[in-house]
Amino acid sequence: MDLCSLSQLLDDLKHTEAYLKNQCGLTYKEAAMLCSLEQGNCEPAKLAKSLNLSPSRTSRLISALEIKNLTIRQSCVEDKRIIKLKLSKEGFDLLGFLHQTELPFPEYIQKTLLEIESLKK
């Protein structure tokens, strides 16, 4: 892939993220964090690893989702030093909306995503 093609892909993905932000008020990484929480990654370190984020970026995203009342931070019963996160009712509701929302990807990206999905099956 040449630089011009990569530039077009990044621009197209920015437009899709802007649509996501407009529809539900979340960035791509915030939405991805909700999905990761749904998949059982409830500790910050596991979230960081699943989303390929630095600890500081993970912390900022967690705080942003808490401010939006989409997650709840809890101390672990066995070890108070360990933080666990869970989705709030609002977080579950928004996640349901995200699962039902079709994002406006250009056709070439949609085709690639469908191919990836078929490989997972």
Contacts in CASP RR format, 6 or more apart in sequence:
PFRMAT RR
TARGET T0000
AUTHOR 0000-0000-0000
METHOD contacts of the structure
MODEL  1
MDLCSLSQLLDDLKHTEAYLKNQCGLTYKEAAMLCSLEQGNCEPAKLAKS
LNLSPSRTSRLISALEIKNLTIRQSCVEDKRIIKLKLSKEGFDLLGFLHQ
TELPFPEYIQKTLLEIESLKK
1 9 0 8 1.000
9 109 0 8 1.000
12 105 0 8 1.000
12 106 0 8 1.000
12 109 0 8 1.000
13 109 0 8 1.000
15 104 0 8 1.000
16 103 0 8 1.000
16 104 0 8 1.000
16 105 0 8 1.000
16 109 0 8 1.000
17 27 0 8 1.000
17 28 0 8 1.000
19 103 0 8 1.000
19 104 0 8 1.000
20 26 0 8 1.000
20 27 0 8 1.000
20 28 0 8 1.000
20 31 0 8 1.000
20 101 0 8 1.000
20 103 0 8 1.000
21 27 0 8 1.000
23 101 0 8 1.000
24 31 0 8 1.000
24 94 0 8 1.000
24 97 0 8 1.000
24 98 0 8 1.000
24 101 0 8 1.000
25 68 0 8 1.000
26 34 0 8 1.000
26 68 0 8 1.000
26 94 0 8 1.000
26 98 0 8 1.000
29 51 0 8 1.000
29 53 0 8 1.000
29 57 0 8 1.000
29 61 0 8 1.000
30 61 0 8 1.000
30 64 0 8 1.000
30 65 0 8 1.000
31 98 0 8 1.000
32 51 0 8 1.000
33 47 0 8 1.000
33 51 0 8 1.000
33 61 0 8 1.000
33 62 0 8 1.000
33 65 0 8 1.000
34 65 0 8 1.000
34 70 0 8 1.000
34 71 0 8 1.000
34 87 0 8 1.000
34 91 0 8 1.000
34 94 0 8 1.000
34 95 0 8 1.000
34 98 0 8 1.000
35 95 0 8 1.000
35 98 0 8 1.000
36 47 0 8 1.000
36 50 0 8 1.000
36 51 0 8 1.000
37 47 0 8 1.000
37 71 0 8 1.000
37 85 0 8 1.000
37 86 0 8 1.000
37 87 0 8 1.000
38 87 0 8 1.000
38 95 0 8 1.000
39 50 0 8 1.000
40 46 0 8 1.000
41 47 0 8 1.000
41 49 0 8 1.000
41 50 0 8 1.000
42 84 0 8 1.000
42 85 0 8 1.000
42 86 0 8 1.000
43 82 0 8 1.000
43 83 0 8 1.000
43 84 0 8 1.000
43 85 0 8 1.000
44 55 0 8 1.000
44 58 0 8 1.000
44 59 0 8 1.000
44 62 0 8 1.000
44 83 0 8 1.000
44 85 0 8 1.000
45 55 0 8 1.000
47 53 0 8 1.000
47 58 0 8 1.000
47 62 0 8 1.000
47 85 0 8 1.000
48 54 0 8 1.000
48 55 0 8 1.000
48 57 0 8 1.000
48 58 0 8 1.000
51 58 0 8 1.000
53 61 0 8 1.000
62 71 0 8 1.000
62 73 0 8 1.000
62 85 0 8 1.000
65 71 0 8 1.000
66 72 0 8 1.000
66 73 0 8 1.000
68 90 0 8 1.000
69 88 0 8 1.000
69 90 0 8 1.000
69 91 0 8 1.000
70 87 0 8 1.000
70 88 0 8 1.000
70 90 0 8 1.000
70 91 0 8 1.000
70 94 0 8 1.000
71 85 0 8 1.000
71 86 0 8 1.000
71 87 0 8 1.000
71 88 0 8 1.000
71 91 0 8 1.000
72 85 0 8 1.000
72 86 0 8 1.000
72 87 0 8 1.000
72 88 0 8 1.000
73 83 0 8 1.000
73 84 0 8 1.000
73 85 0 8 1.000
74 83 0 8 1.000
74 84 0 8 1.000
74 85 0 8 1.000
74 86 0 8 1.000
75 81 0 8 1.000
75 82 0 8 1.000
75 83 0 8 1.000
75 84 0 8 1.000
76 82 0 8 1.000
76 83 0 8 1.000
76 84 0 8 1.000
87 95 0 8 1.000
105 113 0 8 1.000
END
